[in-house]
Amino acid sequence: MMQSVDIAIVGGGMVGLALASAFKDTDLRIAVIESREPSSELDVLPDVRVSALSRSSETILRNLGAWQGIMQRRAAPYVAMEVWEQDSFARIEFEAQQLAQPDLGHIVENRVIQLALLEQVKQQSNVSLFMPAKCASMAIGESEAWLTLDNGQSLTAKLVVGADGANSWVRKQQDIPLTHWDYGHSAIVANVRTAEPHNRVARQTFTAQGPLAFLPLGEENLSSIVWSTEPNRAERLLSMSDSEFSKVLTAEFDNRLGLCEVVGERFAFPLKMRYARDFVTERVALVGDAAHTIHPLAGQGVNLGLLDAASLAQQVLEVWQQGEDFGTKRNLRGYERWRKAEAAKMIAAMQGFKDLFEGNNPAKKLIRGIGMKLAGQLPGAKDEIMKRALGLKGDLPKLAQRSGIKSQTH
Ligand SMILES: Cc1cc2nc3c(=O)[nH]c(=O)nc-3n(C[C@H](O)[C@H](O)[C@H](O)COP(=O)(O)OP(=O)(O)OC[C@H]3O[C@@H](n4cnc5c(N)ncnc54)[C@H](O)[C@@H]3O)c2cc1C
């Protein structure tokens, strides 16, 4: 059977669902196609895939009505951040109090964010959820796109959104070229118990081999780690016994929280920068990891993605209210310019950080030390860095602003 919708979102991860939810007060007909149904049962031990949500992401999720569902499930606020370089005097600290903020963000399991959004989307009468289902084919016509799903269903849509992650099927179908490079790192993620409590401080050390972050979870001695290191070493670390791994980790983290004990599973993700050359083509738009992926060292990937979703929704609604076709490339150009610029800035910043902190070159070490000291002492510099990290700076969509967006019907 053929179903006609206004917007078909391929990928019901955090970003795709946020986009669907952004149309909650409209009468646009939305389809979400997601290949994997997330289990709603949370384990006692948190999932190892977590995100550090910025203030702007929190605002978006609040405006979408999903924040409560996140807090009810599991989320851990962090109130300070410590960054230092191994074997050097370079160190900087940020505190929420200094910025008159209650916290600097929240560490949340990706599945918790997805489940809270899913709960919202399921209440929307304008959303049809195809889950589990995968797209099998896509064809682009003059005024609409056709999708067939692997369960035999078909859809037509004025706009197809690729929210289907780093290896986006939609992006590949459209032959959108990708600028990409390998960061030369794999990131190991795991849950770790530490002898000392984390005191709700997010910590990251830069070693000559790459950054290692300890993100505080709800339990006071439990952290989620993101350990970026050269791929062969990551493989060796993964193949170690728990006790061997824990010993190496304790040393790598400068014993900062005492003895570490890895609990549960460990996974490694190869890290690649990806930047789609086009974020829009006729009848197609990309959001989130489908459009860009960056190094997790500043924990900004999904934060960027949620801003993409909020910005695309805003652009579509503006075009729609003018009675125009929101599926044309011309009418989506504003979204593309807006978000490509923001993603490019973030990619450049991540590369700059990675290059600056790589290796043991004494001159670079000196610059890093002076840089961190200056950032800590120059009036306003620390505030500026933190406001950027909190997502309070930059060209924000309305959904990321306190007032949110108003009900919109046509
Ligand atoms: C180690 C690591 C640590 C990270 N830490 C942070 C952090 O602290 N903060 C942060 O902001 N970001 C972080 N990120 C980045 C963040 O995880 C990603 O940016 C985020 O998951 C992207 O969300 P998404 O919804 O765009 O894509 P995904 O989460 O990949 O979701 C895509 C969805 O599409 C579905 N799908 C795929 N193909 C199809 C298809 N053909 N048909 C139907 N459905 C399909 C998938 O099942 C999936 O549910 C980290 C990344 C890594 C690797």
PDBQT file of the ligand as one rigid body, heavy atoms in Angstrom, charges set to zero:
ROOT
HETATM    1  C1  LIG A 501      33.015   7.053  21.135  1.00  0.00    +0.000 C 
HETATM    2  C2  LIG A 501      32.046   8.161  20.844  1.00  0.00    +0.000 A 
HETATM    3  C3  LIG A 501      31.710   9.060  21.858  1.00  0.00    +0.000 A 
HETATM    4  C4  LIG A 501      30.816  10.114  21.583  1.00  0.00    +0.000 A 
HETATM    5  N1  LIG A 501      30.524  11.006  22.582  1.00  0.00    +0.000 NA
HETATM    6  C5  LIG A 501      29.699  12.046  22.329  1.00  0.00    +0.000 A 
HETATM    7  C6  LIG A 501      29.376  13.023  23.331  1.00  0.00    +0.000 A 
HETATM    8  O1  LIG A 501      29.827  12.967  24.470  1.00  0.00    +0.000 OA
HETATM    9  N2  LIG A 501      28.545  14.056  22.992  1.00  0.00    +0.000 N 
HETATM   10  C7  LIG A 501      28.038  14.180  21.734  1.00  0.00    +0.000 A 
HETATM   11  O2  LIG A 501      27.325  15.151  21.470  1.00  0.00    +0.000 OA
HETATM   12  N3  LIG A 501      28.310  13.265  20.776  1.00  0.00    +0.000 NA
HETATM   13  C8  LIG A 501      29.127  12.218  21.032  1.00  0.00    +0.000 A 
HETATM   14  N4  LIG A 501      29.394  11.305  20.051  1.00  0.00    +0.000 N 
HETATM   15  C9  LIG A 501      28.745  11.429  18.745  1.00  0.00    +0.000 C 
HETATM   16  C10 LIG A 501      27.302  10.897  18.769  1.00  0.00    +0.000 C 
HETATM   17  O3  LIG A 501      27.279   9.582  19.270  1.00  0.00    +0.000 OA
HETATM   18  C11 LIG A 501      26.718  10.957  17.366  1.00  0.00    +0.000 C 
HETATM   19  O4  LIG A 501      26.901  12.255  16.865  1.00  0.00    +0.000 OA
HETATM   20  C12 LIG A 501      25.222  10.623  17.410  1.00  0.00    +0.000 C 
HETATM   21  O5  LIG A 501      25.003   9.275  17.751  1.00  0.00    +0.000 OA
HETATM   22  C13 LIG A 501      24.579  10.886  16.042  1.00  0.00    +0.000 C 
HETATM   23  O6  LIG A 501      23.190  10.668  16.121  1.00  0.00    +0.000 OA
HETATM   24  P1  LIG A 501      22.347  10.392  14.797  1.00  0.00    +0.000 P 
HETATM   25  O7  LIG A 501      20.934  10.263  15.246  1.00  0.00    +0.000 OA
HETATM   26  O8  LIG A 501      22.711  11.392  13.758  1.00  0.00    +0.000 OA
HETATM   27  O9  LIG A 501      22.902   9.013  14.254  1.00  0.00    +0.000 OA
HETATM   28  P2  LIG A 501      22.802   7.533  14.923  1.00  0.00    +0.000 P 
HETATM   29  O10 LIG A 501      22.856   7.625  16.410  1.00  0.00    +0.000 OA
HETATM   30  O11 LIG A 501      23.847   6.723  14.238  1.00  0.00    +0.000 OA
HETATM   31  O12 LIG A 501      21.356   7.064  14.486  1.00  0.00    +0.000 OA
HETATM   32  C14 LIG A 501      21.054   6.669  13.168  1.00  0.00    +0.000 C 
HETATM   33  C15 LIG A 501      19.848   5.764  13.216  1.00  0.00    +0.000 C 
HETATM   34  O13 LIG A 501      19.466   5.424  11.877  1.00  0.00    +0.000 OA
HETATM   35  C16 LIG A 501      19.144   4.043  11.829  1.00  0.00    +0.000 C 
HETATM   36  N5  LIG A 501      19.372   3.621  10.434  1.00  0.00    +0.000 N 
HETATM   37  C17 LIG A 501      20.554   3.554   9.792  1.00  0.00    +0.000 A 
HETATM   38  N6  LIG A 501      20.367   3.194   8.498  1.00  0.00    +0.000 NA
HETATM   39  C18 LIG A 501      19.026   3.023   8.330  1.00  0.00    +0.000 A 
HETATM   40  C19 LIG A 501      18.211   2.661   7.215  1.00  0.00    +0.000 A 
HETATM   41  N7  LIG A 501      18.720   2.412   6.002  1.00  0.00    +0.000 N 
HETATM   42  N8  LIG A 501      16.867   2.579   7.385  1.00  0.00    +0.000 NA
HETATM   43  C20 LIG A 501      16.320   2.850   8.611  1.00  0.00    +0.000 A 
HETATM   44  N9  LIG A 501      17.061   3.200   9.687  1.00  0.00    +0.000 NA
HETATM   45  C21 LIG A 501      18.391   3.293   9.560  1.00  0.00    +0.000 A 
HETATM   46  C22 LIG A 501      20.033   3.383  12.867  1.00  0.00    +0.000 C 
HETATM   47  O14 LIG A 501      19.482   2.169  13.333  1.00  0.00    +0.000 OA
HETATM   48  C23 LIG A 501      20.088   4.454  13.948  1.00  0.00    +0.000 C 
HETATM   49  O15 LIG A 501      19.081   4.287  14.935  1.00  0.00    +0.000 OA
HETATM   50  C24 LIG A 501      30.276  10.254  20.287  1.00  0.00    +0.000 A 
HETATM   51  C25 LIG A 501      30.628   9.347  19.267  1.00  0.00    +0.000 A 
HETATM   52  C26 LIG A 501      31.514   8.299  19.548  1.00  0.00    +0.000 A 
HETATM   53  C27 LIG A 501      31.895   7.346  18.431  1.00  0.00    +0.000 C 
ENDROOT
TORSDOF 0
